[in-house]
Amino acid sequence: VLLSALAPLPALGQAENLSFSQRMSIYRACKPDLDAKCPSAGTDSARVSACLRSNQAQLSQSCTTAIRQAGLR
């Protein structure tokens, strides 16, 4: 359920082509950031995308690394 929330990420690149494994990596790495910065985002893909977009400069190193390793920016 939460993995589908990471699918759009339009401002971070084209995430719709990500594998399940890549989405899991991003979710695990970014979950603390989402919990801290946007606890109300839940599993709503638009809210998750907006949260990551609006907090891109403050994302943890692990979240940023997971996003980059997946080929997103």
C-alpha positions in Angstrom: 0.0 0.0 0.0 2.7 2.5 1.0 4.8 1.5 -2.0 2.2 2.7 -4.3 2.4 6.1 -2.6 5.9 6.5 -3.8 5.0 5.7 -7.4 4.4 9.2 -8.8 7.2 11.4 -7.4 6.9 13.6 -10.4 9.2 16.3 -9.2 11.9 13.7 -8.3 11.9 12.1 -11.7 10.0 9.3 -13.5 9.3 6.8 -10.7 6.6 4.9 -12.5 9.3 2.8 -14.1 10.8 1.7 -10.8 10.9 -1.9 -9.8 9.3 -3.1 -6.6 12.7 -3.4 -5.0 13.6 0.2 -5.9 10.3 1.4 -4.4 10.9 -0.6 -1.3 14.4 0.9 -0.9 13.1 4.4 -1.3 10.2 3.7 1.1 12.5 2.3 3.8 15.0 5.1 3.4 12.4 7.9 3.3 9.8 6.7 5.8 11.4 8.6 8.8 11.4 11.8 6.7 7.8 11.3 5.7 6.8 10.6 9.3 8.7 13.6 10.6 7.8 16.1 7.9 4.4 15.0 6.7 2.8 12.7 9.1 -0.6 13.4 7.5 0.6 12.3 4.0 -0.2 8.7 4.9 -0.3 6.6 1.8 -1.8 9.2 -0.5 0.5 9.3 -3.5 -0.1 13.0 -4.2 0.6 14.0 -0.6 3.7 11.8 -0.4 5.0 13.3 -3.7 4.3 16.8 -2.5 6.0 16.1 0.8 9.1 14.8 -0.8 9.1 17.7 -3.3 8.6 20.4 -0.7 11.1 19.0 1.7 13.7 17.9 -0.9 16.4 20.1 0.6 15.9 18.7 4.1 15.6 15.0 3.2 18.0 12.7 5.1 21.1 11.4 3.4 19.7 7.9 3.3 16.5 9.1 1.6 18.4 11.2 -0.9 20.8 8.4 -1.6 17.9 5.9 -2.2 16.2 8.3 -4.6 19.5 8.9 -6.6 20.3 5.2 -6.7 16.9 4.6 -8.2 17.8 7.0 -11.0 15.5 9.8 -9.7 16.6 13.3 -8.9 
